[in-house]
Amino acid sequence: MKIAVVGLGYVGLPLSLQFARSCVSVLGLDADPKKVELLNNGQSYIKHIQSAEIAELVAAGKFYASTDFGQIKEVEAVIICVPTPLNKNREPDLSYVLQTGRSIARHLQQGTLVVLESTTYPGTTEEDLRVVLEENSYLKPESSSLDSPRRRMRAGIDFHLAFSPEREDPGNQQIKVKSIPKVVGGYTKDCLDRAMALYGRAIDRVVPVSSCRAAEATKLLENIFRSVNIALVNELKVVYAAMGIDIWEVIEAAKTKPFGFMPFYPGPGLGGHCIPIDPFYLTWKAREYGKHTRFIELAGEINTQMPQHVVHRVADALNSQQKPISGSKILILGLAYKPNVDDDRESPSYVLMNLLSERGAEAEYYDPYVPVIKPTREHPQFAGKKSVGWNQAIIESFDLVLIATNHSCVNYQELGDWAQCIVDTRNAMASVKGASGKVWKA
Ligand SMILES: NC(=O)c1ccc[n+]([C@@H]2O[C@H](COP(=O)([O-])OP(=O)(O)OC[C@H]3O[C@@H](n4cnc5c(N)ncnc54)[C@H](O)[C@@H]3O)[C@@H](O)[C@H]2O)c1
């Protein structure tokens, strides 16, 4: 079997490798020629994905990357894993999905299965992607005569269409792609059967649902569940701190309950490509039905306020040493949005760096996973900024270290020994000895 995976990012690359390991030939398609060249040379550009693994599958002829969509003619299935961000008005930006749909449609063959995996609102596969695929794909004419009419392909008849949400957890070494159950919804029963058979080759458990919409809604439920629960503990963190209670101690105690509770942890704000963005896909779509998503928006509001809360704690900590934020040297520890990955998309560390700089602080960062900040649309002012090094003289030179991401490779004991003052948003200093007098939780 030969398939194509479009979008070789944090989601598409590990999925491609899993299919390739399962004796499926994978054509990886990406718009970025630099990534394509690296991958074909057996080099990973994502820190937690090993180059050796890619090199082995490339050498075995099981995986190769390309920018040429024309090769879609040769595959039985195409899986789409391109970005679904928000535009500058915080509304869904489906342009990557629709552009990919047009590129696929031009080369679509009869009987091919197209599966969308990008997180999106219910209705995208059937209302948006289907239309683009149908409007841009044609069946081969029955005769070679010039005036024989060209007929457009139809989903569910000429090609198959499905949605299967991605559940990738980058950096998680315990759970592998193969063992994460895959939810699948089809445009028709036949589409569902095809998609089940496809994923069944590479994934241990495939979970069918009744429609593409149900599969799209499942992914949003999962991410909204995280967003509102994180908002809840963020709110409790502030309330409990005012009462002199440590939220981290409370969560540790609560999680001993063997039923009806699962732990979520507070932090400096939401980050990454999913949790800060996906709930608003539903909010936007709900308006079409005259419905409001008050709960989701409230969670978003609480989470968005977190960097401000952290900056207040930084001000309190500096104040206790008769120092103002303005003119202080502050080190942000961790630029990636979560531990042990190099993904800095939507990272609250950027918001913190901005807020502190606006108040006149000299803000630097330390992150071994992000040695240099790449240019981004959201934070162009930080492009090219480099991580500081790690030694006693450097850490001592800062008035305050703000822990935003708890990478496990950081030596927190050294930090406790060297830093003048620490604001900890991740409870990273909990087991460090002799530093409690200088640690402020936030
Ligand atoms: N990162 C995660 O942890 C995660 C988890 C679950 C779901 N998702 C969802 O999966 C989707 C992809 O996310 P990601 O994190 O892999 O994004 P990513 O930015 O890491 O990767 C997307 C890739 O698509 C390529 N691309 C963009 N437009 C293209 C086009 N027209 N043709 C071909 N390639 C194109 C980009 O060059 C990039 O390599 C999103 O919808 C996201 O919400 C992500």
The ligand as an SDF file (V2000), in Angstrom:
LIG
                    3D

 44 48  0  0  0  0  0  0  0  0999 V2000
    1.1940   19.8210   17.5080 N   0  0  0  0  0  0  0  0  0  0  0  0
    0.3290   19.0960   18.2050 C   0  0  0  0  0  0  0  0  0  0  0  0
    0.6390   18.6550   19.3100 O   0  0  0  0  0  0  0  0  0  0  0  0
   -1.0490   18.7560   17.6590 C   0  0  0  0  0  0  0  0  0  0  0  0
   -1.8160   17.8060   18.3550 C   0  0  0  0  0  0  0  0  0  0  0  0
   -3.0670   17.4640   17.8680 C   0  0  0  0  0  0  0  0  0  0  0  0
   -3.5540   18.0940   16.7250 C   0  0  0  0  0  0  0  0  0  0  0  0
   -2.8250   19.0440   16.0750 N   0  0  0  0  0  0  0  0  0  0  0  0
   -3.3970   19.6190   14.8740 C   0  0  0  0  0  0  0  0  0  0  0  0
   -2.7360   19.0600   13.7240 O   0  0  0  0  0  0  0  0  0  0  0  0
   -2.6250   20.0290   12.6830 C   0  0  0  0  0  0  0  0  0  0  0  0
   -1.1640   20.1910   12.2810 C   0  0  0  0  0  0  0  0  0  0  0  0
   -0.4410   20.6790   13.4050 O   0  0  0  0  0  0  0  0  0  0  0  0
    1.1270   20.5780   13.5160 P   0  0  0  0  0  0  0  0  0  0  0  0
    1.4610   20.9000   14.9240 O   0  0  0  0  0  0  0  0  0  0  0  0
    1.6540   19.3120   12.9260 O   0  0  0  0  0  0  0  0  0  0  0  0
    1.5710   21.7940   12.5560 O   0  0  0  0  0  0  0  0  0  0  0  0
    3.0410   22.0860   11.9860 P   0  0  0  0  0  0  0  0  0  0  0  0
    3.0820   23.5490   11.7080 O   0  0  0  0  0  0  0  0  0  0  0  0
    4.0700   21.4690   12.8640 O   0  0  0  0  0  0  0  0  0  0  0  0
    3.0980   21.2910   10.6110 O   0  0  0  0  0  0  0  0  0  0  0  0
    2.3470   21.6230    9.5040 C   0  0  0  0  0  0  0  0  0  0  0  0
    3.1710   21.3420    8.2640 C   0  0  0  0  0  0  0  0  0  0  0  0
    2.3340   21.6010    7.1270 O   0  0  0  0  0  0  0  0  0  0  0  0
    3.1190   22.2170    6.1150 C   0  0  0  0  0  0  0  0  0  0  0  0
    2.2040   22.9000    5.2210 N   0  0  0  0  0  0  0  0  0  0  0  0
    1.5130   24.0380    5.4340 C   0  0  0  0  0  0  0  0  0  0  0  0
    0.7420   24.3180    4.3570 N   0  0  0  0  0  0  0  0  0  0  0  0
    0.9370   23.3270    3.4700 C   0  0  0  0  0  0  0  0  0  0  0  0
    0.4210   23.0490    2.1900 C   0  0  0  0  0  0  0  0  0  0  0  0
   -0.4730   23.8660    1.6030 N   0  0  0  0  0  0  0  0  0  0  0  0
    0.8590   21.9490    1.5490 N   0  0  0  0  0  0  0  0  0  0  0  0
    1.7680   21.1340    2.1330 C   0  0  0  0  0  0  0  0  0  0  0  0
    2.2860   21.3450    3.3470 N   0  0  0  0  0  0  0  0  0  0  0  0
    1.8630   22.4230    4.0190 C   0  0  0  0  0  0  0  0  0  0  0  0
    4.0750   23.1050    6.8870 C   0  0  0  0  0  0  0  0  0  0  0  0
    5.2300   23.4130    6.1340 O   0  0  0  0  0  0  0  0  0  0  0  0
    4.3950   22.2360    8.1110 C   0  0  0  0  0  0  0  0  0  0  0  0
    5.5220   21.4130    7.9010 O   0  0  0  0  0  0  0  0  0  0  0  0
   -3.2690   21.2950   13.2340 C   0  0  0  0  0  0  0  0  0  0  0  0
   -4.6080   21.3320   12.8370 O   0  0  0  0  0  0  0  0  0  0  0  0
   -3.1940   21.1100   14.7420 C   0  0  0  0  0  0  0  0  0  0  0  0
   -4.2140   21.8350   15.4090 O   0  0  0  0  0  0  0  0  0  0  0  0
   -1.5630   19.3700   16.5140 C   0  0  0  0  0  0  0  0  0  0  0  0
  1  2  1  0
  2  3  2  0
  2  4  1  0
  4  5  1  0
  4 44  2  0
  5  6  2  0
  6  7  1  0
  7  8  2  0
  8  9  1  0
  8 44  1  0
  9 10  1  0
  9 42  1  0
 10 11  1  0
 11 12  1  0
 11 40  1  0
 12 13  1  0
 13 14  1  0
 14 15  2  0
 14 16  1  0
 14 17  1  0
 17 18  1  0
 18 19  2  0
 18 20  1  0
 18 21  1  0
 21 22  1  0
 22 23  1  0
 23 24  1  0
 23 38  1  0
 24 25  1  0
 25 26  1  0
 25 36  1  0
 26 27  1  0
 26 35  1  0
 27 28  2  0
 28 29  1  0
 29 30  1  0
 29 35  2  0
 30 31  1  0
 30 32  2  0
 32 33  1  0
 33 34  2  0
 34 35  1  0
 36 37  1  0
 36 38  1  0
 38 39  1  0
 40 41  1  0
 40 42  1  0
 42 43  1  0
M  CHG  2   8   1  16  -1
M  END
$$$$
